[in-house]
Amino acid sequence: MSDHYERVKIELQQMKEVENEAAADEEQLPPASVSPIPADVSFTARRDLSKSSINGRSRSKSRSKADGRERQVNGKQLPYLTPQKSDYSQGQSRVSDEPNLHIKGTAKLLKGKTAANGHVESCQRQTDGKCEHHGKEAKKRRAVTVDTSKAKTSLEALKMSIRQLKWKEFPMGRRTACDIYWHGVSFHDNENIISGQVNKFPGMIEMLRKINLSRAVRTMQELFPEEYNFYPRSWILPEEYQLFSTQIRLLKDNDSTLKPTFIVKPDSGSQGDGIYLIRDPADLRVISGSPIKQSVVQEYIQKPLLIDKLKFDIRLYVLVRSLEPLEIYIAKEGLSRFCTEPYQEPSQKNLSHVFMHLTNYSLNVHSGNFVHSDSCSTGSKRTFSSVLYRLASKGVDIKKVWSDIIALVIKTVIALEPELKVYYQADIPPGKPGPTCFQILGFDILLMKNLKPVLLEVNANPSMRIEHEQEVSPGVFEYVPSPVDEEVKVGVIRDTLRLMDPTQRKQHVTSSTGGGSPEEAIVVETGSDEKEGLADSLPSLCLKQVFPKYTKQFNYLRVVERIATIFLRFLGVKGTMRLGPTSFRTFIRNCKLSNSSFSMASVDILYIDITRRWAGMLPDSREAGMCLQAFIEAFFYLAARRFKALLLREQVLLLLEVCEGALEAQSHSEKPRPHRSHTNPASSQSSAPTTFSSPALTRRRHRPMQLSAKANTEN
């Protein structure tokens, strides 16, 4: 061992003379307040200083192995302080060692960055919580760290937001944990996160595919047809092709004057790719020799609201801050995206005119009529508030429009939430370390001529680009800033980060029994913003909380969640999303649903029949067993079998009371099992996972199609 290391050992013995409180004051300040020191402070000087160091950098093999361990000073434990290592991403490293220099007998810390010549370029001095740089006080609150290495298309808006908040960005990732991880695609962009917060929920991409969204909303339509009439009538292809063909044929046979139009959307399509209009099932595009591609066929809204004779839709940004408890925020500003060809009702001649019928920005931007504007109230992309202002000038009650949109958003998230909880528990089982999640969703909404909002789709990864592509010369394109996008999207990202700030986040959720009365109307406030204790220099939040604020008005809709709570209770194995035959039998037995006319043999047949059918409808699934959608179908069947001559909703509610009562009685008589769900199945107000309806039930549930001339006028 060198003389230097011998001297270090001697110094360790002398550390007993240091006061116990000295180490408690030694904290590393954010790099933003790093101050320069003379260039003559070299690594040689640093090594000399290490003789009197309290917590010098480890240099021996034995001490390097002890990294992360603790040593004792006067009987107390002191952590080893090591230089900040470089950040790594995809095998690439950025060398930026920042040695920490502690001077014996003081509570001072010199923090610097090493230059290529071996000199410490900058350092930071801290004494009793005060910074000696320019005599300013150091910030006691550390900077929030954000990993942006996976941000992708939202990167520029995210960078602007982080700068405005004065947080610390790690664009190449970080070896140690960050507070927030910003992913560009899915929760699984980074598989090694065990703490912090991620801006994606497990399963959100799967849930918001066209087919799964249609199933989720359609299940709710069966239970609450009036409340969920904001979603167009849909058919899932190829499994419901025969049903679709039969219903359209009967419709035309009954009224030959009706000529409905339908829009076909590929299940996993985005940005308008693969969307087209048809007038007849025979018009479906089928590749010769191959089955119909998985897609959704919907009624086309033939009478939309027009501005300047152009069809448009609304992109609203919705933050799902939490699933348990459910928290929903809506951005007060959105985007209005206009078609570039004057609208005409669909006919055989104009069905292929995408610039007339489809509002997708990614399609219309290629039109010669597309107008890029620096104004928020003109051009082919405008702010939603500019549209509302124009409508208000014509006497439209825009508060009523906003109220209807808020209700649409809450109801849609309620339909999605239960299945999301199943995904969440599969990825992060109770008791397993993992991050919490939040996510910004893009709701695409169309206003009908009568101002009724219609849900077109929900995007798990809405574009957060704040620039657009512009042709500066023939064949030469460049990205130029988009003022409209920047105004809307930067505010959404910045205020999402503010709400998720781990240093200030508070519980704003009222009790599920709190809030206004069921008759209370949704109030669109004009000027009351939530402050969240944020800096006065930042603008007020552009995100408005709508749930649990309006809990009592919508909590009665959370029926499927209660079914999903039971499903989660009997899953048994952590990390699984499927119910095995033994667990299904246990559910039947514990809820006392079997009797002389419904034996356990019948239970097994029911399980096999429904599970096999759903396995055929979910070909991508690799896990065997009964999924949540299949369990809901089985639950609906059991409810209809037990309580005849009632509406389905009443049947389901009665069966829920039976099951919850039996499980509650059982929980009082025996010790709860360790693997049981984090929610309380006995509570009708609990927040539990939901599911979607199955095609088998759909055939039973679909009412005869009635598209009269009057109905078409309303659409």
NORPE-V473433 format. One record per residue. N is the residue number from 1. RES is the residue in three letters. PHI is phi in degrees with one decimal (999 if undefined). Layout:
n: <N | N>
res: <RES | RES>
phi: <PHI | PHI>
//
This chain:
n: <1 | 2 | 3 | 4 | 5 | 6 | 7 | 8 | 9 | 10 | 11 | 12 | 13 | 14 | 15 | 16 | 17 | 18 | 19 | 20 | 21 | 22 | 23 | 24 | 25 | 26 | 27 | 28 | 29 | 30 | 31 | 32 | 33 | 34 | 35 | 36 | 37 | 38 | 39 | 40 | 41 | 42 | 43 | 44 | 45 | 46 | 47 | 48 | 49 | 50 | 51 | 52 | 53 | 54 | 55 | 56 | 57 | 58 | 59 | 60 | 61 | 62 | 63 | 64 | 65 | 66 | 67 | 68 | 69 | 70 | 71 | 72 | 73 | 74 | 75 | 76 | 77 | 78 | 79 | 80 | 81 | 82 | 83 | 84 | 85 | 86 | 87 | 88 | 89 | 90 | 91 | 92 | 93 | 94 | 95 | 96 | 97 | 98 | 99 | 100 | 101 | 102 | 103 | 104 | 105 | 106 | 107 | 108 | 109 | 110 | 111 | 112 | 113 | 114 | 115 | 116 | 117 | 118 | 119 | 120 | 121 | 122 | 123 | 124 | 125 | 126 | 127 | 128 | 129 | 130 | 131 | 132 | 133 | 134 | 135 | 136 | 137 | 138 | 139 | 140 | 141 | 142 | 143 | 144 | 145 | 146 | 147 | 148 | 149 | 150 | 151 | 152 | 153 | 154 | 155 | 156 | 157 | 158 | 159 | 160 | 161 | 162 | 163 | 164 | 165 | 166 | 167 | 168 | 169 | 170 | 171 | 172 | 173 | 174 | 175 | 176 | 177 | 178 | 179 | 180 | 181 | 182 | 183 | 184 | 185 | 186 | 187 | 188 | 189 | 190 | 191 | 192 | 193 | 194 | 195 | 196 | 197 | 198 | 199 | 200 | 201 | 202 | 203 | 204 | 205 | 206 | 207 | 208 | 209 | 210 | 211 | 212 | 213 | 214 | 215 | 216 | 217 | 218 | 219 | 220 | 221 | 222 | 223 | 224 | 225 | 226 | 227 | 228 | 229 | 230 | 231 | 232 | 233 | 234 | 235 | 236 | 237 | 238 | 239 | 240 | 241 | 242 | 243 | 244 | 245 | 246 | 247 | 248 | 249 | 250 | 251 | 252 | 253 | 254 | 255 | 256 | 257 | 258 | 259 | 260 | 261 | 262 | 263 | 264 | 265 | 266 | 267 | 268 | 269 | 270 | 271 | 272 | 273 | 274 | 275 | 276 | 277 | 278 | 279 | 280 | 281 | 282 | 283 | 284 | 285 | 286 | 287 | 288 | 289 | 290 | 291 | 292 | 293 | 294 | 295 | 296 | 297 | 298 | 299 | 300 | 301 | 302 | 303 | 304 | 305 | 306 | 307 | 308 | 309 | 310 | 311 | 312 | 313 | 314 | 315 | 316 | 317 | 318 | 319 | 320 | 321 | 322 | 323 | 324 | 325 | 326 | 327 | 328 | 329 | 330 | 331 | 332 | 333 | 334 | 335 | 336 | 337 | 338 | 339 | 340 | 341 | 342 | 343 | 344 | 345 | 346 | 347 | 348 | 349 | 350 | 351 | 352 | 353 | 354 | 355 | 356 | 357 | 358 | 359 | 360 | 361 | 362 | 363 | 364 | 365 | 366 | 367 | 368 | 369 | 370 | 371 | 372 | 373 | 374 | 375 | 376 | 377 | 378 | 379 | 380 | 381 | 382 | 383 | 384 | 385 | 386 | 387 | 388 | 389 | 390 | 391 | 392 | 393 | 394 | 395 | 396 | 397 | 398 | 399 | 400 | 401 | 402 | 403 | 404 | 405 | 406 | 407 | 408 | 409 | 410 | 411 | 412 | 413 | 414 | 415 | 416 | 417 | 418 | 419 | 420 | 421 | 422 | 423 | 424 | 425 | 426 | 427 | 428 | 429 | 430 | 431 | 432 | 433 | 434 | 435 | 436 | 437 | 438 | 439 | 440 | 441 | 442 | 443 | 444 | 445 | 446 | 447 | 448 | 449 | 450 | 451 | 452 | 453 | 454 | 455 | 456 | 457 | 458 | 459 | 460 | 461 | 462 | 463 | 464 | 465 | 466 | 467 | 468 | 469 | 470 | 471 | 472 | 473 | 474 | 475 | 476 | 477 | 478 | 479 | 480 | 481 | 482 | 483 | 484 | 485 | 486 | 487 | 488 | 489 | 490 | 491 | 492 | 493 | 494 | 495 | 496 | 497 | 498 | 499 | 500 | 501 | 502 | 503 | 504 | 505 | 506 | 507 | 508 | 509 | 510 | 511 | 512 | 513 | 514 | 515 | 516 | 517 | 518 | 519 | 520 | 521 | 522 | 523 | 524 | 525 | 526 | 527 | 528 | 529 | 530 | 531 | 532 | 533 | 534 | 535 | 536 | 537 | 538 | 539 | 540 | 541 | 542 | 543 | 544 | 545 | 546 | 547 | 548 | 549 | 550 | 551 | 552 | 553 | 554 | 555 | 556 | 557 | 558 | 559 | 560 | 561 | 562 | 563 | 564 | 565 | 566 | 567 | 568 | 569 | 570 | 571 | 572 | 573 | 574 | 575 | 576 | 577 | 578 | 579 | 580 | 581 | 582 | 583 | 584 | 585 | 586 | 587 | 588 | 589 | 590 | 591 | 592 | 593 | 594 | 595 | 596 | 597 | 598 | 599 | 600 | 601 | 602 | 603 | 604 | 605 | 606 | 607 | 608 | 609 | 610 | 611 | 612 | 613 | 614 | 615 | 616 | 617 | 618 | 619 | 620 | 621 | 622 | 623 | 624 | 625 | 626 | 627 | 628 | 629 | 630 | 631 | 632 | 633 | 634 | 635 | 636 | 637 | 638 | 639 | 640 | 641 | 642 | 643 | 644 | 645 | 646 | 647 | 648 | 649 | 650 | 651 | 652 | 653 | 654 | 655 | 656 | 657 | 658 | 659 | 660 | 661 | 662 | 663 | 664 | 665 | 666 | 667 | 668 | 669 | 670 | 671 | 672 | 673 | 674 | 675 | 676 | 677 | 678 | 679 | 680 | 681 | 682 | 683 | 684 | 685 | 686 | 687 | 688 | 689 | 690 | 691 | 692 | 693 | 694 | 695 | 696 | 697 | 698 | 699 | 700 | 701 | 702 | 703 | 704 | 705 | 706 | 707 | 708 | 709 | 710 | 711 | 712 | 713 | 714 | 715>
res: <MET | SER | ASP | HIS | TYR | GLU | ARG | VAL | LYS | ILE | GLU | LEU | GLN | GLN | MET | LYS | GLU | VAL | GLU | ASN | GLU | ALA | ALA | ALA | ASP | GLU | GLU | GLN | LEU | PRO | PRO | ALA | SER | VAL | SER | PRO | ILE | PRO | ALA | ASP | VAL | SER | PHE | THR | ALA | ARG | ARG | ASP | LEU | SER | LYS | SER | SER | ILE | ASN | GLY | ARG | SER | ARG | SER | LYS | SER | ARG | SER | LYS | ALA | ASP | GLY | ARG | GLU | ARG | GLN | VAL | ASN | GLY | LYS | GLN | LEU | PRO | TYR | LEU | THR | PRO | GLN | LYS | SER | ASP | TYR | SER | GLN | GLY | GLN | SER | ARG | VAL | SER | ASP | GLU | PRO | ASN | LEU | HIS | ILE | LYS | GLY | THR | ALA | LYS | LEU | LEU | LYS | GLY | LYS | THR | ALA | ALA | ASN | GLY | HIS | VAL | GLU | SER | CYS | GLN | ARG | GLN | THR | ASP | GLY | LYS | CYS | GLU | HIS | HIS | GLY | LYS | GLU | ALA | LYS | LYS | ARG | ARG | ALA | VAL | THR | VAL | ASP | THR | SER | LYS | ALA | LYS | THR | SER | LEU | GLU | ALA | LEU | LYS | MET | SER | ILE | ARG | GLN | LEU | LYS | TRP | LYS | GLU | PHE | PRO | MET | GLY | ARG | ARG | THR | ALA | CYS | ASP | ILE | TYR | TRP | HIS | GLY | VAL | SER | PHE | HIS | ASP | ASN | GLU | ASN | ILE | ILE | SER | GLY | GLN | VAL | ASN | LYS | PHE | PRO | GLY | MET | ILE | GLU | MET | LEU | ARG | LYS | ILE | ASN | LEU | SER | ARG | ALA | VAL | ARG | THR | MET | GLN | GLU | LEU | PHE | PRO | GLU | GLU | TYR | ASN | PHE | TYR | PRO | ARG | SER | TRP | ILE | LEU | PRO | GLU | GLU | TYR | GLN | LEU | PHE | SER | THR | GLN | ILE | ARG | LEU | LEU | LYS | ASP | ASN | ASP | SER | THR | LEU | LYS | PRO | THR | PHE | ILE | VAL | LYS | PRO | ASP | SER | GLY | SER | GLN | GLY | ASP | GLY | ILE | TYR | LEU | ILE | ARG | ASP | PRO | ALA | ASP | LEU | ARG | VAL | ILE | SER | GLY | SER | PRO | ILE | LYS | GLN | SER | VAL | VAL | GLN | GLU | TYR | ILE | GLN | LYS | PRO | LEU | LEU | ILE | ASP | LYS | LEU | LYS | PHE | ASP | ILE | ARG | LEU | TYR | VAL | LEU | VAL | ARG | SER | LEU | GLU | PRO | LEU | GLU | ILE | TYR | ILE | ALA | LYS | GLU | GLY | LEU | SER | ARG | PHE | CYS | THR | GLU | PRO | TYR | GLN | GLU | PRO | SER | GLN | LYS | ASN | LEU | SER | HIS | VAL | PHE | MET | HIS | LEU | THR | ASN | TYR | SER | LEU | ASN | VAL | HIS | SER | GLY | ASN | PHE | VAL | HIS | SER | ASP | SER | CYS | SER | THR | GLY | SER | LYS | ARG | THR | PHE | SER | SER | VAL | LEU | TYR | ARG | LEU | ALA | SER | LYS | GLY | VAL | ASP | ILE | LYS | LYS | VAL | TRP | SER | ASP | ILE | ILE | ALA | LEU | VAL | ILE | LYS | THR | VAL | ILE | ALA | LEU | GLU | PRO | GLU | LEU | LYS | VAL | TYR | TYR | GLN | ALA | ASP | ILE | PRO | PRO | GLY | LYS | PRO | GLY | PRO | THR | CYS | PHE | GLN | ILE | LEU | GLY | PHE | ASP | ILE | LEU | LEU | MET | LYS | ASN | LEU | LYS | PRO | VAL | LEU | LEU | GLU | VAL | ASN | ALA | ASN | PRO | SER | MET | ARG | ILE | GLU | HIS | GLU | GLN | GLU | VAL | SER | PRO | GLY | VAL | PHE | GLU | TYR | VAL | PRO | SER | PRO | VAL | ASP | GLU | GLU | VAL | LYS | VAL | GLY | VAL | ILE | ARG | ASP | THR | LEU | ARG | LEU | MET | ASP | PRO | THR | GLN | ARG | LYS | GLN | HIS | VAL | THR | SER | SER | THR | GLY | GLY | GLY | SER | PRO | GLU | GLU | ALA | ILE | VAL | VAL | GLU | THR | GLY | SER | ASP | GLU | LYS | GLU | GLY | LEU | ALA | ASP | SER | LEU | PRO | SER | LEU | CYS | LEU | LYS | GLN | VAL | PHE | PRO | LYS | TYR | THR | LYS | GLN | PHE | ASN | TYR | LEU | ARG | VAL | VAL | GLU | ARG | ILE | ALA | THR | ILE | PHE | LEU | ARG | PHE | LEU | GLY | VAL | LYS | GLY | THR | MET | ARG | LEU | GLY | PRO | THR | SER | PHE | ARG | THR | PHE | ILE | ARG | ASN | CYS | LYS | LEU | SER | ASN | SER | SER | PHE | SER | MET | ALA | SER | VAL | ASP | ILE | LEU | TYR | ILE | ASP | ILE | THR | ARG | ARG | TRP | ALA | GLY | MET | LEU | PRO | ASP | SER | ARG | GLU | ALA | GLY | MET | CYS | LEU | GLN | ALA | PHE | ILE | GLU | ALA | PHE | PHE | TYR | LEU | ALA | ALA | ARG | ARG | PHE | LYS | ALA | LEU | LEU | LEU | ARG | GLU | GLN | VAL | LEU | LEU | LEU | LEU | GLU | VAL | CYS | GLU | GLY | ALA | LEU | GLU | ALA | GLN | SER | HIS | SER | GLU | LYS | PRO | ARG | PRO | HIS | ARG | SER | HIS | THR | ASN | PRO | ALA | SER | SER | GLN | SER | SER | ALA | PRO | THR | THR | PHE | SER | SER | PRO | ALA | LEU | THR | ARG | ARG | ARG | HIS | ARG | PRO | MET | GLN | LEU | SER | ALA | LYS | ALA | ASN | THR | GLU | ASN>
phi: <999 | -68.9 | -60.6 | -60.1 | -69.6 | -64.8 | -64.8 | -62.9 | -62.2 | -63.5 | -64.3 | -62.6 | -69.8 | -75.8 | -63.7 | -64.0 | -80.8 | -76.2 | -65.6 | -62.6 | -77.7 | -62.7 | -67.1 | -65.9 | -88.1 | -85.7 | -127.0 | -89.6 | -86.5 | -59.4 | -61.8 | -59.4 | -104.8 | -66.8 | -116.1 | -73.5 | -131.7 | -56.4 | -69.7 | -81.0 | -81.8 | -104.0 | -67.0 | -64.6 | -63.1 | -63.4 | -68.5 | -66.5 | -65.0 | -64.5 | -63.5 | -107.7 | -76.6 | -81.0 | -128.9 | -70.7 | -66.8 | -67.9 | -129.0 | -95.4 | -62.2 | -64.4 | -77.5 | -66.8 | -68.1 | -87.9 | -57.1 | 91.5 | -85.4 | -130.4 | -122.8 | -103.2 | -132.1 | 53.7 | 85.0 | -111.4 | -91.3 | -118.7 | -74.7 | -69.5 | -100.9 | -117.6 | -63.5 | -67.2 | -78.7 | -74.1 | -88.5 | -125.9 | -153.6 | 55.1 | 81.8 | -97.9 | -122.2 | -115.9 | -77.7 | -151.3 | -63.8 | -122.4 | -68.0 | -104.6 | -110.9 | -109.9 | -106.2 | -58.9 | 82.6 | -131.1 | -108.3 | -96.2 | -129.7 | -101.2 | -124.3 | -140.8 | -114.6 | -88.0 | -87.5 | -64.6 | -85.1 | 88.3 | -91.0 | -83.7 | -79.8 | -148.0 | -150.7 | -142.0 | -116.8 | -129.5 | -132.7 | 52.4 | 80.7 | -116.3 | -89.6 | -89.7 | -75.1 | 58.6 | 71.9 | -87.8 | -78.4 | -76.2 | -72.8 | -76.3 | -86.3 | -69.5 | -71.4 | -71.5 | -102.4 | -128.9 | -87.7 | -108.8 | -65.8 | -114.1 | -71.3 | 59.9 | -68.3 | -90.6 | -63.2 | -64.9 | -63.3 | -67.3 | -61.1 | -61.5 | -64.8 | -64.9 | -64.4 | -64.1 | -85.0 | 60.1 | -93.7 | -110.0 | -100.2 | -121.2 | -69.4 | -106.7 | 83.8 | -150.6 | -69.6 | -91.6 | -68.7 | -101.8 | -75.7 | -133.8 | -115.0 | -105.4 | -98.3 | -92.6 | -123.1 | -144.0 | -58.2 | -89.4 | -57.8 | -131.5 | -88.3 | -109.8 | -93.2 | -122.2 | -155.1 | 79.6 | -132.0 | -117.8 | -86.0 | -138.0 | -92.6 | -59.6 | 85.5 | -66.0 | -60.7 | -63.1 | -67.3 | -97.6 | -65.7 | -55.5 | -68.7 | -66.5 | -62.1 | -63.7 | -65.0 | -62.9 | -69.6 | -67.1 | -61.0 | -68.0 | -64.4 | -68.0 | -82.0 | -133.8 | -60.8 | -73.1 | -71.4 | -113.5 | -85.4 | -87.0 | -111.3 | -59.8 | -59.9 | -133.7 | -129.6 | -101.6 | -107.3 | -89.3 | -64.2 | -114.0 | -62.0 | -63.3 | -62.5 | -60.6 | -62.2 | -64.9 | -67.1 | -68.8 | -63.4 | -64.5 | -61.7 | -71.0 | -66.0 | -76.2 | -148.0 | -70.3 | -79.9 | -78.3 | -132.5 | -67.7 | -118.3 | -128.4 | -113.7 | -104.8 | -124.9 | -59.5 | -57.9 | -106.2 | -73.9 | -151.6 | 56.7 | 79.2 | -67.6 | 80.4 | -84.6 | -154.1 | -106.5 | -137.6 | -112.3 | -149.8 | -56.4 | -67.3 | -81.9 | -60.6 | -80.3 | -123.5 | -73.2 | -54.7 | 82.4 | -125.8 | -70.6 | -63.3 | -66.4 | -60.0 | -161.4 | -122.0 | -107.5 | -128.2 | -61.6 | -88.8 | -76.9 | -86.3 | -125.6 | -81.0 | -70.8 | -115.0 | -129.5 | 56.7 | 66.4 | -113.6 | -77.4 | -148.0 | -128.0 | -121.1 | -104.2 | -110.2 | -101.3 | -122.3 | -99.2 | -93.4 | -80.2 | -162.6 | -97.9 | -133.9 | -80.3 | -72.8 | -130.4 | -129.4 | -124.2 | -119.8 | -69.1 | -74.4 | -124.4 | -140.1 | -116.7 | -113.3 | -112.3 | -102.8 | -68.3 | -115.5 | -134.4 | -51.6 | -78.7 | -133.5 | -59.9 | -61.1 | -140.5 | -61.6 | -79.0 | -110.2 | -58.8 | -90.2 | -82.5 | -66.7 | -71.8 | -96.6 | -105.6 | -107.5 | -91.8 | -56.3 | -59.7 | -63.7 | -89.3 | -69.1 | -63.3 | -90.4 | -78.7 | -66.1 | -92.4 | -67.7 | -116.5 | -84.4 | -131.8 | -82.1 | -92.5 | -83.1 | -118.9 | -135.5 | 92.5 | -86.3 | -135.2 | -131.7 | -76.4 | -65.2 | -63.6 | -67.1 | -69.1 | -62.3 | -61.1 | -67.0 | -66.0 | -62.8 | -66.6 | -100.5 | 91.2 | -75.2 | -79.5 | -72.4 | -65.5 | -67.5 | -61.2 | -62.9 | -61.0 | -66.6 | -67.1 | -60.2 | -62.0 | -60.3 | -64.3 | -61.5 | -63.8 | -66.9 | -65.1 | -61.9 | -69.0 | -87.2 | -55.8 | -60.5 | -65.6 | -62.0 | -67.0 | -66.0 | -60.1 | -61.7 | -68.8 | -69.9 | -82.1 | -128.9 | -61.2 | -56.0 | 92.8 | -93.6 | -65.1 | -175.1 | -79.4 | -92.7 | -129.9 | -150.4 | -160.2 | -94.2 | -110.0 | -109.4 | -90.7 | -101.8 | -126.2 | -113.1 | -93.5 | -77.7 | -59.7 | -87.6 | 72.5 | -77.9 | -77.1 | -124.4 | -81.8 | -89.4 | -167.6 | -126.7 | -103.6 | -73.9 | -128.7 | -64.1 | -62.7 | -115.3 | -66.1 | -116.8 | -140.5 | -133.3 | -83.6 | -134.9 | -83.8 | -89.1 | -155.7 | -49.8 | 79.7 | -113.5 | -119.7 | -147.0 | -89.2 | -121.0 | -61.0 | -114.9 | -57.3 | -64.9 | -62.5 | -63.3 | -61.4 | -84.6 | -76.5 | -62.8 | -62.5 | -64.2 | -66.8 | -59.1 | -77.5 | -63.9 | -62.7 | -61.7 | -69.4 | -94.8 | -52.2 | -67.1 | -85.8 | -130.2 | -61.7 | -125.0 | -84.8 | -105.9 | -87.8 | -79.2 | -62.4 | -63.5 | -97.2 | -90.3 | 92.8 | -76.4 | -74.7 | -58.6 | -84.8 | -64.1 | -80.3 | -74.2 | -99.8 | -90.2 | -76.1 | -122.5 | 124.1 | -98.2 | -108.2 | -80.1 | -85.8 | 58.0 | 66.5 | -90.6 | -61.7 | -67.1 | -72.1 | -88.7 | -67.5 | -65.2 | -60.9 | -91.4 | -105.9 | -109.4 | -73.6 | -119.2 | -146.7 | -86.8 | -53.7 | -109.1 | -55.7 | -67.5 | -77.4 | -126.6 | -65.0 | -66.8 | -79.0 | -85.8 | -78.3 | -64.3 | -59.7 | -66.5 | -64.9 | -67.5 | -60.7 | -64.8 | -57.9 | -63.7 | -62.3 | -101.7 | -60.7 | 80.1 | -83.2 | -66.9 | 88.8 | -98.0 | -120.2 | -122.9 | -95.7 | -79.4 | -61.2 | -67.1 | -65.5 | -67.5 | -63.7 | -63.0 | -58.9 | -61.6 | -69.4 | -67.5 | -88.1 | 57.9 | -100.2 | -91.8 | -155.6 | -64.3 | -92.5 | -139.2 | -79.1 | -66.8 | -65.1 | -65.9 | -61.5 | -63.6 | -64.5 | -60.9 | -60.5 | -64.6 | -63.5 | -70.5 | -63.9 | -65.9 | -65.9 | -70.7 | -63.2 | -72.8 | -85.3 | -120.7 | -66.0 | -80.0 | -74.6 | -102.6 | -101.7 | -85.2 | 121.1 | -93.1 | -78.5 | -62.3 | -60.2 | -66.4 | -63.8 | -65.0 | -60.1 | -63.5 | -64.3 | -62.2 | -63.6 | -63.3 | -66.0 | -66.6 | -73.4 | -85.1 | -121.4 | -78.2 | 62.9 | -126.3 | -65.9 | -55.9 | -60.9 | -66.8 | -62.1 | -65.9 | -63.3 | -65.9 | -67.7 | -60.8 | -62.1 | -63.3 | -66.3 | -65.8 | -64.7 | -66.1 | -70.2 | -66.6 | -62.8 | -67.9 | -66.1 | -76.6 | -94.9 | -141.3 | -73.0 | -62.3 | -75.8 | -61.5 | -87.7 | -66.1 | -62.3 | -76.0 | -100.9 | -97.3 | -66.0 | -83.5 | -96.7 | -72.1 | -100.2 | -67.1 | -99.5 | -123.6 | -69.4 | -117.4 | -146.8 | -121.0 | -85.7 | -99.8 | -60.0 | -61.7 | -68.6 | -60.0 | -61.4 | -73.7 | -83.3 | -58.9 | -84.6 | -54.1 | -71.8 | -127.6 | -113.2 | -80.1 | -61.5 | -66.4 | -64.0 | -65.1 | -65.5 | -69.0 | -82.9>
//
